[in-house]
Amino acid sequence: MATVTATTGNLTSAEWAQEVRRLAKERDAVILAHNYQRPEIQDVADHTGDSLALSRLAASVDASTIVFCGVHFMAETAKILAPEKTVLIPDPEAGCSLADTITADDVRAWRAEHPGAVVVAYVNTTAAVKAETDVCCTSSNAADVIRSIPEDREILFLPDQFLGAHVKRVTGRDNIHVWMGECHVHAGIDGGTLRERAAAEPDAELYVHPECGCATSALYLAGSGAVPEERVKVLSTGGMLTAAEQTTADKVLIATETGMLHQLRAANPTTVFEPVNPRAECHYMKMITADKLLGALRDGSGEITVDEETAARARRSVERMIAIGSPSRGGE
């Protein structure tokens, strides 16, 4: 039996999971885990999914405490949508390189340069940034959010440059200004690597997250006929899970953070899922460990707070996104 190291000593996986469940019940806590978390964290969670789906769950669950196993902005979003609940993150230092590329001051300055523009923020942003925006979006509904804005309105899209480029491409809108931010993990999954893997696996399907640096290359491969168009899918993490459940392909190459493979393999054990780049691992996501999850449940450590004014303003931009509509497996 595998062991995990915890503050209570060396436990088997089963013993650790049993202790987590006992502490969660004692604290009246629900455990939410993002798709990029360590496998053992995903397996012990009450719900595993993308950041938006988990945040929407956070607003509706009966538990008084939410333990969010993800990165800081995700736990913040849960607190924004469920202000009456206690929200804990097992490691408050679990940040996000994409969210760090823009601040609230940056948004205010950018808006001042484009008076009258509509500011659209990817959900992968801090509460302070959300509070300065008009509407949020996810990777799966970003195009619908853009289409909901009158065509004569200028748009400021932040912070991900690859998702922004994808949205401009699929909507045909030429009045979108894109902030030049990026997720360091997704940016590292480049077009050259994707083309090499696709050439080596000509029968494999390709699932590509729109945050990836290779998203344009994926569409080029499909458009040029190098890879059959029906085998190339640009998808959110939730969209990947749906596609994985439905595919009959022998192999699928995945262009996103490698933690997603755990969910995909569980959803469809007959298909082989392999990463385009096996080094595409977010160290922030992996900061939530077995030891830290136990600590948060035992001590109530890592509580997330958002001041009322910021939360109220940020909540409006998130609720506008939800009102426009997003699939049940939308999210990033």
C-alpha positions, 0 to 999 in steps of 0.5 A: 500500500502506498504511503503519504507523509502527513503531520499525523505520521506516515499513513497509508493512502487509505488511512490518510483518506479516512482521516481527511474524511473524518476531519471534513465531517467534523468541520462540516466541510466540503472539499473541492479540487481542481483538475490540475491537483495531485491525484490523491487530492482529486480522489479524496475531494467531494467534487473535482472540476474546473475553477468556475464549476467548483466556484458555482458549487461553492455557492450552492453546497450546504456545508459551512466550510469550503476547502478549496484545493486549487490556487489562490484566485479560485478560492477567492472566487468561491468566497466572492460567490459564497461570502457567508461560508468559511473558505480555506485554501491548504496553501495560501502561497499557491498563486498563478503566473497568469493572474500575476500578469495584471493588477487592478492598477493596470486595469484602471490605467488601460481603461483610461487609455480606452474610454468607453471600452468594455473590459472582459476578464478571464476568470483566472484573475484576482478579486481586485482585478475582477472588481475593475472589470465589466464581465468575466469569462471562461475559456469555454464561453469567452466567445459567447461573452464577446458576442454579447457585446455590441459590435461597435464597442471597443473591448479590452480582453485580459489577461491571457494573450493566447485565449485573447487571440483565439477569441479574436479568431473565432468571433472575427472581431477586430476591435479587441485589444488583448493584454499580453499575459500568459500562463507559464505552463500553457505558454510552454506547450509550443507549436513545434512540440505539438507538430512533432507529436502530431507527426509521430502519432498520425492517428491520435486526436488532439485536445488543446487548451486555448491558453496554450502557445500551440493553439494556433498551430493546432488550428493550422494543422487542421486547416492545412490537412496535416491532421484531419480537422475532426481530430483537432479540438480546442477545449476548456478542461471541462470540455476535454472531460466531456470529449474524453467520455465520448471519444472512440480514439485509441490515443489522444494527445493532451495540451494542458497541465498534466494533472488533467490526465488523471481525470481523463484516464478515469473517464475513459480507461480504454483510450490512451491519454498522453501529454503533448509536453510531459513537463507541463506541470504547474508547481503552484497547483502541486503546492497543495499536498496531503500534509497541507490538506490535513492541516487545513482541516485540522486547524482551519488554517489558510482562510480566504477573506475578500473585503466587502466592497471588492467582493461586491464589485467582483461578484457583479462581473462574475454573475454577468458571465453566468447570466450570459450562460456557460456549460456545466463543464465550462470553466478554464 
